[in-house]
Structure formats: structure tokens, C-alpha cells
Amino acid sequence: MLYLWTKALHIVFVASWFAGLFYLPRIFVNLAQETNPEATARLLGMARRLYRFSMIISVPAVLLGLYLWMGFGIKGGWLHAKVALVLVTIGYHHMCGGILKKFERGVNTRSHTWYRWFNEVPVLLLLVIVVLVVVKPF
């Protein structure tokens, strides 16, 4: 029963974390296009709060995942691939933090089009991670 509760909570925290990762780069798209200082300030505030929320939510998501792996002895090659992609996701999240700092300093050099493509990365990560967990192809 503990396994099922742990897995359920892990899924909820992962979904919440990815919700932040889906929306934060969309704010970057708007920031890259915005010329109004008041709107820029509002978007920066939204981005800061969302980044902080996503960071806080990512911690129990990762810890519960580690507990599922270590505490219940989940095994398989698919798990190694999933862990590698979770590390990529953590890197992506930190990259978002670096981008946010550039926007705060007013030194962004990338276009809104670049951020539109950047926004697709978490979608692909989640897709592959879910397929690995559900299908367990290897």
C-alpha cells in the first residue's frame, strides 16, 4: 500500500513540476517580445514566482522518485534511461533560472522564436519519460 501512495504522490508532484516547466518558457516568449516596461515588470514577477514554485515542487518529485527506485527496488534498463532524462529535466529547469536572471538584468539576446522552440523541450522530455515508465521497452 505504501508503494501505491508513494507512486501517486510522485505522479502528482511530477505533473505539477512539469506544469511550471511548460508555462515558464511561454512567459519567456512574451518577455522577448515585450517593449512596455510595466508589462515586462509584471511578466518578470510572474516568472520569478513560477520558477520558485516549480523549484519547490521539483524537490518532492525527485525525492519520491528516488524512494520508489531505492526503497522498492525497481529495476530495468528503462529506469536508467528515465533517470538520465530526469537529470536532463533538472538541467533544463536550472537553465530556465539562468534565462530568467538574464531577463532580470535586461541582457536577453534570444528571440521569441528561439523561446518558442525552447518551450517544446519539456513536452518531449515528459513524452519519452512516460513512455519509458509505462511501456518499459528495455
N, C-alpha and C positions, 0 to 999 in steps of 0.2 A: 504494500500500500504506500509506503514511503517513496518508493521508486516512482509511482504514478503521480503523486503530489509534486515531487521534485521536477519531474518532466513537464507537468502542466505549468508550474511556475516559471520554469526555464523558457517555455514557449511564449508565455505572456511577456516576460521581460525582453526576449529577443524581438518580438513583434513591436514592442514599444521603442526599443533602441532603433530598429530599422525605420520606424515611422519618422524619427528625428533625422536619420540619415537620408531619407527620401526628401524631406522638406527643406533641410538646411541648404543644400546646393541650389534649390529653387529660389531661396532668398538671395543667394549669391548672384543668380541670373538677374534679379531685379536690381541689386546693388550695382552691378556692372553697367546697367542701363540708366540708372537714376542720375538726374542732374540737380534736383531740388534738395538743398541741404536739410530741410526739415524732414522730408521723406527718407533721406539717407539715414538721418539720426534714428528715426523710428525703425527702419529695417535693421540697423545695427543693433538696436536694443532687442528686437525680436530674435536676431541671430545669436546674440550672446546668451539669452535665456534658453533658447532651444539647444544650443551647444552644451550648456551646463546641465540641462535636464537629460540630454542624451548620454552625457558622460556618466552621470549618476546612475542612470538606468542600465548602462552597459556593465557596470560592476557586478550586480547580482546575476545578470545574464551569463557572464563569463564564469563566475564562481559556481553557479548552479550547473553549468555545462561541465566544468571540471569535476564537480562532485558526482555527476552522472557517470563520467568516464572512470574516475578513480574509485569511487565508492561502490559502484555496482559492476565494475569490471567489464564494461562494454569494450568490444574488440573488433578489429577488422581493418582492412586497408582503406575502406571508405572513411573511417574515422580519422586516419592520418591526413587524408585529403581535406576533410572538414576542418580539422584543427588548423591546417595551413591556411585555409580560406578565412577562418576566424581571425587569424593573425593579420591577414591582408585587410580585413574589415577594420580591425583596431588601427592599423596604419592609415587607412582611409579616413577614419574618424579624426585621428591626430592631424592629418593633412588638412582637414576642414578647419581645425583650430588654427593652423598656420595661415590659411587663407583668410580667416576671419580677422586675425591680427593685421594682415596687410590691408584689408578694407578699413580697419580702425585707424591705421596710420595714413590712409589715403594714398597707398602706393600700389594699388592693384594695376597690373599690366595686361590682364587677360580680358578677352571679350565675353559678352553674354553668350555667344555661340559656344565658346570653349566650356563655359559652365553648364550649358545645356547637355553637352556630351558627358561632362564630368558627373552630372546628375544621374546618368544611366548606370554607373558602376555599381552602386548598392543593389540595384534591381538584378543585375547579372549575378552578383555575389549571392544574394538570397536565393535566386533560382537554382544555382548549382548546389548550394548548401542543402536546400530542401530535397533536391533530387538525390543527393548522396545519402541523406538520412533516411528517406523513405524507401528508395529503390535498393540501396546498398549494392551498387554494381560490382564491387570487388572487395 
